[in-house]
Amino acid sequence: MLNKPQLPFWIFTASIFIILICPTLFQDGMFMDGIQYACVAKNLANGTGSFWHPFLSETWWKAGSNYFMEHPPLIYGIQAQFFKLLGNSLYTERIYSLITGLLTAIMIVKNWRIIPIENSIKNTGWLPLLLWIITPVCYWSYQNNLQENTMSLFILISTYFTIKGLISKQKIYLFFLGGIGLFLATFSKGVPGMFPLFIIPIYYLIFKTISIKKTIIYSSILVITPIIIYSILLMNENAYQCLSFYLEKRLLFRIQEEGVVSNRLYILYQLFMELLPSIIFTIAILLISFTNKTATLWNQNKKLIIFFLLIGFSGSLPLMLTDVQRGFYLLPAIPFFSISLSLTIAPIVHQWTQKIKPLSFFYKLITWGSISLLIISVLITVSKINKTGRDHDILHDVHLIGNNIPNGSNIQMNRALYEKWNLQFYLLRYYNITCTYSQNKSNYILSNKSNTTLPRLKKINLNTVQFDLYRQK
């Protein structure tokens, strides 16, 4: 049961979660990676491609393969079940993304509640949730169906069982469960899902409550469990082809040849900027309420604060080893920074909230204020359904084109237009229309809008904004 003085703050946090994610999530328009993953999952659900050989489009070709094996296939397989259940609606991948966000929130709270702190302070579980969701990369990622969403969930599951095993000391099976979570995280997006392996050594270094022998045993269980599962999977030829292709021809190639930053310290700057709202919030609470008693409370939780801080760094600093760095790669590490910062101020926040009398005017004010915010956040979300967010003009043209040529058509375009990935993936996602830049026998040709017409082609008169569509005469 929720502690009554904390109830308004849970409602407030839920409101912030909804208002930061849902209005944007449930509008048409999405970051191109999220649309791409939805296309692969939709194809799998509709019988195109297979679990071990996912398929994006007929014109996708990477490293000598027509299959989409940029990542391990687990997420496509899970999301495909949503397409089977909910159909090809605009909202299918959005519902999936929202569910990963909700489950991640639950796991953050479960991780918070196993921390060895006073039970009264555990009631402030809304605090790490609030610091997590106000981090820009978090709500942006859940708005856009990124693979990190699912991987973060499995990382938190692995973390939960591992930390619970360390605290209980005798329950060896918990480390096997942690290893299964680790397997699911790596099977979602590969190597970035491995950082829970650092948890046990960090725990040993910070707390010194387990021997070096147990550190080795527990760590071995966490490592060996996914190795055994992968060994069994790799006996299957299709699984071997899929995972070896990902590892050798995509992951290693990307690290060596497809860097996206010129300075490897970029990710440190990005991490600071993402955590800035939480850092400001934490510092403000400390400055407002700092006393000698506050310092004493901080000292009580000091080791836990450092423990979760180091877990967060173990999931973010290794990104400096390559030039392949993007802000959303930080997503799996953010919950641990949020827990660490929350531990810094949770005793203070708990003292404040306990002073609020449940029948007082102030309690009623914050309760009804939070409920009002919750209602407003839901109404804003509902008002955005069937509207367009990002890529308004592109989507306007995509829907006009898709509704005026046969589903599953092939459209030829120049290389620059072909590499306008959001255009290509929208056509694939909504109308199964394949784009190509090769000189083939496409019946349709797409070009940027101009005042001239292409010779030997018949222009299809549509009220488009950015593109002109032609048909072979």
Long-range contacts (C-beta under 8 A, 24 or more apart in sequence): 2-123, 3-120, 3-123, 4-358, 5-353, 5-354, 5-356, 5-358, 5-363, 6-123, 6-124, 6-126, 6-353, 7-367, 8-363, 8-366, 8-367, 8-369, 8-370, 9-124, 9-126, 9-127, 9-130, 9-353, 9-366, 9-370, 10-126, 11-367, 11-370, 11-371, 11-373, 11-374, 12-126, 12-130, 12-366, 12-369, 12-370, 12-373, 13-126, 13-129, 13-130, 13-133, 14-374, 15-370, 15-373, 15-374, 15-376, 15-377, 16-130, 16-133, 16-134, 16-377, 17-101, 17-105, 17-129, 17-133, 18-374, 18-377, 18-378, 18-381, 19-373, 19-376, 19-377, 19-380, 19-381, 20-133, 20-134, 20-139, 21-98, 21-101, 21-133, 21-139, 21-142, 21-143, 22-98, 22-377, 22-381, 22-384, 23-377, 23-380, 23-381, 23-383, 23-384, 24-143, 24-384, 24-389, 25-94, 25-97, 25-98, 25-142, 25-143, 26-91, 26-94, 26-381, 26-384, 26-385, 27-384, 27-385, 27-387, 27-388, 27-389, 28-90, 28-386, 28-387, 28-388, 28-389, 28-395, 29-388, 29-389, 29-390, 29-391, 29-392, 29-395, 30-93, 30-143, 30-144, 30-145, 30-390, 31-143, 31-144, 31-145, 31-146, 31-390, 32-421, 32-422, 32-425, 33-144, 33-145, 33-146, 33-147, 34-93, 34-97, 34-144, 34-145, 34-146, 35-145, 35-422, 35-425, 35-426, 35-428, 35-429, 36-421, 36-425, 37-75, 37-76, 37-79, 37-93, 37-145, 37-146, 37-147, 38-79, 38-92, 38-93, 38-145, 38-429, 39-425, 39-428, 39-429, 40-68, 40-76, 41-75, 41-76, 41-79, 41-80, 41-82, 41-83, 41-93, 42-80, 42-83, 42-88, 42-92, 42-429, 44-76, 44-77, 44-80, 44-83, 45-80, 45-81, 45-82, 45-83, 45-84, 46-83, 46-88, 50-238, 51-76, 51-77, 52-236, 52-238, 52-239, 52-241, 52-242, 53-238, 53-241, 53-242, 56-428, 57-424, 57-428, 57-434, 57-435, 58-410, 58-434, 58-436, 59-418, 59-434, 59-435, 59-436, 59-438, 62-249, 62-250, 63-245, 63-249, 63-250, 63-253, 64-249, 65-245, 65-249, 67-245, 69-242, 69-245, 69-246, 69-250, 70-246, 70-250, 71-147, 71-188, 71-189, 71-190, 71-246, 71-250, 72-186, 72-187, 72-188, 72-189, 72-190, 72-242, 72-243, 72-246, 73-187, 73-242, 74-150, 74-184, 74-187, 74-188, 75-147, 75-150, 75-151, 75-188, 75-189, 78-150, 90-430, 93-145, 94-145, 96-145, 97-142, 97-143, 97-144, 97-145, 97-146, 97-149, 98-142, 100-142, 100-149, 100-150, 100-152, 100-153, 101-142, 101-149, 103-153, 104-149, 104-152, 104-153, 104-156, 104-335, 105-129, 105-132, 105-133, 107-153, 107-156, 107-157, 107-160, 107-335, 108-132, 108-156, 108-335, 108-338, 108-339, 110-156, 110-160, 111-156, 111-159, 111-160, 111-163, 111-335, 111-339, 112-339, 112-342, 114-160, 114-163, 114-164, 114-167, 115-163, 115-304, 115-339, 115-343, 116-167, 116-304, 117-301, 117-304, 117-343, 117-346, 120-350, 120-354, 121-346, 121-347, 121-350, 123-350, 124-342, 124-346, 124-349, 124-350, 124-353, 127-342, 127-345, 127-346, 127-349, 128-335, 128-338, 128-339, 128-341, 128-342, 129-338, 131-278, 131-281, 131-282, 131-337, 131-338, 131-341, 131-342, 132-334, 132-335, 132-338, 134-277, 134-278, 134-281, 135-274, 135-275, 135-277, 135-278, 135-334, 135-338, 136-274, 136-277, 137-274, 137-327, 137-328, 137-330, 137-331, 137-334, 138-331, 138-334, 140-328, 141-328, 141-331, 146-328, 146-331, 147-188, 147-189, 148-189, 148-192, 148-328, 148-329, 148-331, 148-332, 149-331, 150-188, 150-189, 151-185, 151-188, 151-189, 151-192, 151-193, 151-332, 152-331, 152-332, 152-335, 154-181, 154-182, 154-184, 154-185, 154-188, 154-193, 155-181, 155-182, 155-185, 155-193, 155-195, 155-196, 155-315, 155-332, 156-335, 157-181, 157-184, 158-182, 158-184, 158-185, 158-196, 158-222, 159-196, 159-199, 159-311, 159-336, 162-196, 162-199, 162-200, 162-218, 162-222, 163-199, 163-203, 165-218, 166-199, 166-200, 166-203, 166-210, 166-218, 169-210, 169-214, 172-218, 172-221, 175-218, 175-221, 175-222, 175-225, 176-221, 176-225, 178-221, 178-222, 178-225, 179-221, 179-222, 179-223, 179-224, 179-225, 179-226, 180-225, 180-226, 180-229, 182-222, 182-225, 182-226, 183-225, 183-226, 183-229, 183-230, 185-332, 186-226, 190-246, 190-247, 190-251, 191-251, 192-315, 192-329, 192-332, 193-332, 195-311, 195-314, 195-315, 195-318, 195-332, 195-333, 196-222, 197-222, 197-223, 198-310, 198-311, 198-314, 199-311, 199-314, 202-307, 202-310, 202-311, 202-314, 203-307, 206-303, 206-306, 206-307, 206-310, 207-303, 207-307, 254-324, 255-322, 255-323, 255-324, 258-324, 259-322, 259-323, 259-324, 260-323, 260-324, 260-325, 260-326, 261-323, 261-324, 261-325, 262-323, 264-320, 264-321, 264-322, 264-323, 264-325, 265-320, 266-325, 267-316, 267-317, 267-319, 267-320, 267-325, 267-329, 267-330, 268-317, 268-320, 270-325, 270-327, 270-330, 271-316, 271-330, 271-333, 274-327, 274-330, 274-334, 275-334, 275-337, 275-341, 278-337, 278-338, 278-341, 279-341, 281-341, 282-341, 282-344, 282-345, 285-345, 285-348, 285-349, 286-344, 286-345, 286-348, 289-348, 289-352, 294-347, 294-348, 297-347, 297-348, 298-344, 298-347, 300-347, 301-343, 301-344, 301-346, 301-347, 304-340, 304-343, 305-340, 305-343, 305-344, 306-340, 307-340, 308-336, 308-337, 308-339, 308-340, 308-343, 309-336, 309-337, 309-340, 311-336, 312-336, 312-337, 312-340, 391-422, 391-426, 393-465, 393-466, 394-420, 394-422, 394-423, 394-426, 394-466, 395-426, 396-464, 396-465, 397-462, 397-464, 397-465, 397-466, 397-467, 398-423, 398-426, 398-427, 398-430, 398-431, 399-430, 400-462, 400-463, 400-464, 401-427, 401-431, 401-433, 401-446, 401-462, 401-464, 401-467, 401-469, 402-427, 402-430, 402-431, 402-433, 404-460, 404-462, 404-469, 405-433, 405-444, 405-460, 405-469, 407-431, 407-432, 407-433, 408-432, 408-433, 408-434, 409-433, 409-434, 409-443, 409-444, 410-434, 410-435, 410-436, 410-440, 410-442, 410-443, 410-444, 411-435, 411-436, 411-442, 411-444, 411-445, 411-446, 411-469, 412-436, 412-437, 412-438, 412-439, 412-440, 412-442, 412-444, 412-445, 412-446, 413-437, 413-445, 413-446, 413-447, 414-447, 417-446, 417-447, 417-448, 417-467, 423-467, 442-472, 443-471, 443-472, 444-469, 444-470, 444-471, 444-472, 445-469, 445-470, 445-471, 445-472, 446-470
